[in-house]
Amino acid sequence: MYGTVARLQVKPGMESKLKEVSRTAEEAHIPGHVATYVYRMDSNPNEYYLAVIFTSKETYQANAESPEQDARYREMLALLGQEPAWHDGEVIYAGVYTGQVGGASAG
């Protein structure tokens, strides 16, 4: 798997629009897209981190180079106070909590 982590400075009052843009991207069913996570920082409600995962570096790059992704990026950029800081790389571990603790169902 491959992906990116980005630090975003969202303009005040743009959180709901950011969620909308994120949902629109999800509904696009981008080939190779595995998951997207958006975090809002406790220390600054306008600071967010975006983590996006693809099946491979090739599917990630194909999306990054597509005109459709460029349009989505420009829509998101309008919500930000500055350009994001991107950090691309290979996913070397992905753990998923299944609700199972010691063989028993949690909760």
PABADO-235994 format. One record per residue: x, y, z of N, C-alpha, C in turn; residue in one letter. Coordinates in steps of 0.001 Angstrom, whole numbers, plus 524288, in hexadecimal, padded with zeros to 5 digits. Layout:
! residues N
   n.c1   n.c2   n.c3  ca.c1  ca.c2  ca.c3   c.c1   c.c2   c.c3  residu
      X      Y      Z      X      Y      Z      X      Y      Z       A
...
! end
This chain:
! residues 107
   n.c1   n.c2   n.c3  ca.c1  ca.c2  ca.c3   c.c1   c.c2   c.c3  residu
  80354  7FB64  80000  80000  80000  80000  8037D  804D6  80000       M
  80127  8092D  7FE66  80404  80E08  7FDDB  8004C  81285  7FEF4       Y
  80261  816EE  800B6  7FEE5  81B55  801AE  801AE  82045  80329       G
  7FEB1  823B3  8057B  800BC  828CC  806F9  7FE4C  82A8D  80C12       T
  80134  82DD2  80ECE  7FF47  8307B  81374  80031  8364A  8126F       V
  7FC42  8396C  81383  7FCBB  83F04  8127C  7FAE2  8421D  8172E       A
  7FD96  8465F  81829  7FBFD  84A18  81C38  7F8F0  84E64  81979       R
  7F430  84F68  81B69  7F0B4  8534A  81917  7EF71  8578A  81D0C       L
  7EF76  85C59  81B51  7ED8F  860C6  81E73  7E86F  86279  81BEF       Q
  7E41F  860EA  81E52  7DEF3  861F9  81C2C  7DD23  8675C  81DF1       V
  7DB02  86A53  81A47  7D8F7  86F81  81B9C  7D48F  86EE5  81F90       K
  7D42A  8727E  82350  7CFED  87231  82730  7CA9E  871E1  82479       P
  7C754  86E61  82683  7C20E  86DC6  82472  7C19C  86A38  81FB4       G
  7C5F2  867CB  81E0A  7C5E9  86499  81948  7C5D1  85EBB  81A5A       M
  7C53E  85D22  81F4C  7C562  85798  8209C  7C11A  85484  81DCE       E
  7BC59  85674  81DC8  7B81D  85389  81B45  7B90A  8530C  81565       S
  7BB3A  85714  81305  7BC77  856DC  80D68  7C0D3  852E5  80C6E       K
  7C4AF  8529C  80FF6  7C8DA  84EC2  80F77  7C68F  8493A  80FB6       L
  7C2E9  8484E  81340  7C058  84332  81394  7BD6E  84202  80E8A       K
  7BAD9  845E6  80C59  7B7F7  8453E  8077A  7BBA7  843CF  802FB       E
  7BFFE  84694  80290  7C3D8  84572  7FE7E  7C603  83FEC  7FF3E       V
  7C6EE  83E5A  8040E  7C8EE  8391B  8052C  7C4F8  834F3  80394       S
  7BFF6  835D5  804B4  7BBE2  8321D  80330  7BB75  831B9  7FD3B       R
  7BBEC  8361F  7FA8E  7BBB1  83620  7F4D9  7C010  832CE  7F292       T
  7C4BD  8333B  7F4BB  7C92A  83012  7F2EC  7C81F  82A49  7F3E8       A
  7C5EB  82906  7F86B  7C4B8  8239A  7F9B4  7C0BC  8215F  7F5E2       E
  7BCDB  8246B  7F488  7B8C6  822AB  7F0F1  7BABE  82206  7EB57       E
  7BF59  8241E  7EA29  7C190  823AD  7E4E6  7C398  81E29  7E3CD       A
  7C430  81AF3  7E7D6  7C624  81597  7E745  7CB34  8158A  7E411       H
  7CF0F  8182D  7E616  7D421  818B7  7E37E  7D6E3  81369  7E36D       I
  7D88C  8119D  7DED6  7DB3C  80C92  7DE8D  7DFFA  80C59  7E22F       P
  7E03E  80823  7E53D  7E49F  80753  7E8C2  7E41A  809F7  7EE0E       G
  7E03B  80D5D  7EEC7  7DF8E  81017  7F3C7  7DDBD  80C35  7F7E9       H
  7E072  80C22  7FC4D  7DF2F  8089A  80095  7DC5E  80B74  804FB       V
  7DE8C  80FDE  806B1  7DC54  812A0  80B2D  7DE39  8183B  80B61       A
  7DB06  81B7E  80DDE  7DC76  820E1  80F04  7DAF2  82203  814A6       T
  7DE78  82475  81780  7DD75  82614  81CE0  7DEC7  82BD9  81D4F       Y
  7DB5D  82EC9  81FDC  7DC52  83455  820C8  7DC01  83532  826AD       V
  7E026  8376B  828DC  7E079  83876  82E77  7E053  83E55  82F6C       Y
  7DD52  83FF6  83350  7DD78  84567  83518  7E086  8456C  83A38       R
  7E456  848E6  83A99  7E7B8  84903  83F2D  7E509  84B91  843D5       M
  7E5BC  8494C  84860  7E3AD  84B8C  84D35  7E621  850DC  84E55       D
  7EB1B  8515E  84D21  7EDFB  8561E  84E7B  7ECA7  85AC5  84AFB       S
  7EA6D  859C4  84662  7E909  85DF4  842C1  7E497  85C03  83F51       N
  7DFD1  85DE5  8400E  7DB56  85BEA  83D1A  7DB85  85D12  83741       P
  7DF39  86047  83579  7DFCA  8614B  82FDC  7E437  85E20  82D66       N
  7E6DE  85AFE  8308E  7EB1F  857BC  82E97  7E929  85222  82E02       E
  7E9F8  84FF6  8295E  7E830  84AB3  82825  7ECB1  84791  825D8       Y
  7EC50  84277  82664  7EFD9  83EED  823B5  7EC86  83B30  82080       Y
  7EE27  83A6F  81BAC  7EB72  8371E  817F2  7EEF6  8327D  816CD       L
  7ECEA  82DC5  8173A  7EFD0  82909  815D5  7ECA9  82625  811B5       A
  7EF28  8250B  80D46  7EC95  82266  808EC  7EFC7  81D9A  8077C       V
  7ED21  81929  806B7  7EFC2  81441  80586  7EDB9  81210  80059       I
  7F16A  81049  7FD1C  7F03A  80DB8  7F828  7F290  80846  7F823       F
  7F0D3  804FD  7F48D  7F2BB  7FFA0  7F443  7F870  7FF59  7F2AA       T
  7FA47  80341  7EFB0  7FFAE  8032C  7EDD7  8017C  808B0  7EC7C       S
  80695  80936  7EBDD  808C1  80E37  7EA3C  806BB  80FAA  7E4CB       K
  80609  80BC9  7E17F  80425  80CC3  7DC32  7FE9C  80EEF  7DC27       E
  7FB1C  80CB8  7DF53  7F5BA  80EC4  7DF72  7F596  8142B  7E1F9       T
  7F8FA  81505  7E5DC  7F958  81A29  7E850  7FB15  81E3F  7E451       Y
  7FF31  81D02  7E16D  8013D  820BB  7DD9A  7FD6A  821A5  7D91E       Q
  7FABD  81D89  7D76B  7F6DD  81E2F  7D342  7F294  821EC  7D4FB       A
  7F0DE  82173  7D9D4  7ECE9  8250E  7DBD7  7EF20  82A8F  7DC3D       N
  7F3D5  82B0F  7DE5A  7F63C  8303A  7DF15  7F6E1  83317  7D9E6       A
  7F7B7  83043  7D5B6  7F89C  8329D  7D095  7F3A2  8336A  7CD68       E
  7EF28  831C6  7CF82  7EA43  83217  7CC84  7E7D7  8378E  7CCCA       S
  7E53C  83938  7C89D  7E28B  83E44  7C8A0  7DE33  83E80  7CCC5       P
  7DBC0  83A06  7CDCE  7D798  839D8  7D1C4  7D9BD  83B06  7D730       E
  7DE58  838D2  7D868  7E0BC  839E6  7DD7C  7E296  83F87  7DDCE       Q
  7E484  84199  7D986  7E618  84715  7D979  7E176  84A93  7DACF       D
  7DCE4  84966  7D8A5  7D829  84C7B  7D9C4  7D69F  84BF4  7DF86       A
  7D6E9  84725  7E1A7  7D5A9  8465E  7E730  7D98A  8494A  7EA9C       R
  7DE8D  84922  7E930  7E295  84BD8  7EC32  7E198  851B3  7EC37       Y
  7E053  853E6  7E7CA  7DF59  8598D  7E777  7DA91  85B1F  7EAAF       R
  7D6AA  857BD  7EAE1  7D20D  858C4  7EE1D  7D38F  858CA  7F3E5       E
  7D6CE  85505  7F57E  7D890  854D8  7FAEC  7DC17  8597C  7FC2A       M
  7DF86  85AD7  7F889  7E338  85F19  7F964  7E072  86440  7FA9E       L
  7DBDC  86511  7F85A  7D8D8  869D3  7F95E  7D715  86A35  7FF12       A
  7D71B  865D8  801DE  7D56D  865B6  8075A  7D9F3  8668C  80B27       L
  7DEB2  866CD  80911  7E35F  866E3  80C56  7E5DD  86C43  80C85       L
  7E885  86D58  810CA  7EB53  8723D  81168  7F0A5  8722E  80ECB       G
  7F29C  86D85  80D77  7F7AC  86CF4  80ADC  7F7D5  8679E  80848       Q
  7FBA9  866DC  804DE  7FC48  861CB  80243  7FD92  85DA1  80654       E
  7FB86  858E5  805A6  7FCCE  854AB  8094D  80283  85316  808E6       P
  8047D  850DC  80D21  809AA  84E72  80D1E  808C3  84897  80C6B       A
  80A79  84662  807F5  80987  840EB  80699  80E35  83D8A  80804       W
  80D20  838D8  809DA  81132  83516  80B3C  80F81  82FC3  80928       H
  81192  82E4A  80495  81028  82969  80201  813AE  824FE  803CB       D
  8118E  82023  803C1  814D1  81BB5  80512  811EB  81691  8051E       G
  814F9  8127D  805A3  812EC  80D32  805D7  8109C  80C26  80B3E       E
  80C17  809B2  80B5E  809AD  8080A  8104A  80C55  802EC  811D5       V
  80F0A  802F2  81639  811D8  7FE36  817D4  80ED9  7FB11  81BEA       I
  80AC5  7FD56  81E1F  8077A  7FA8A  821DF  8021D  7FCFE  821FA       Y
  7FE25  7F9C6  82203  7F8C5  7FB9B  822A5  7F5F6  7F7C2  82631       A
  7F47F  7F977  82AC0  7F1A4  7F633  82E60  7EC04  7F802  82EB2       G
  7E876  7F454  82EFB  7E2EB  7F59E  82F49  7E0A3  7F2E1  83406       V
  7DE4E  7F5DC  83777  7DBC6  7F3AC  83C18  7D6B3  7F113  83A76       Y
  7D61C  7EC2D  83BB8  7D17D  7E93C  83A0D  7CD68  7E8AC  83E56       T
  7CE84  7EAC2  842ED  7CAD4  7EA26  84740  7CBD1  7E53C  84A6B       G
  7CFB0  7E237  848F0  7D0FB  7DD68  84BA9  7D578  7DE4D  84F6F       Q
  7D49E  7DD2D  8545C  7D8B4  7DDA5  8584E  7D92F  7D84F  85AEA       V
  7DDC1  7D5F1  85A47  7DEA5  7D0D5  85CC2  7DAA9  7CCBA  85B2B       G
  7D8C4  7CD09  8565A  7D51A  7C934  85466  7CF70  7CA58  855D8       G
  7CE85  7CE4A  8590E  7C928  7CFA5  85A8F  7C79E  7D4BB  85808       A
  7C2B5  7D55F  856F8  7C0C3  7DA25  85494  7C104  7DEA3  8587E       S
  7C336  7E2F8  856C5  7C38F  7E798  85A2E  7BE76  7EA7F  85A0B       A
  7BCB0  7EBFD  85E86  7B83F  7EF74  85EE6  7B33D  7ECDC  85E43       G
! end
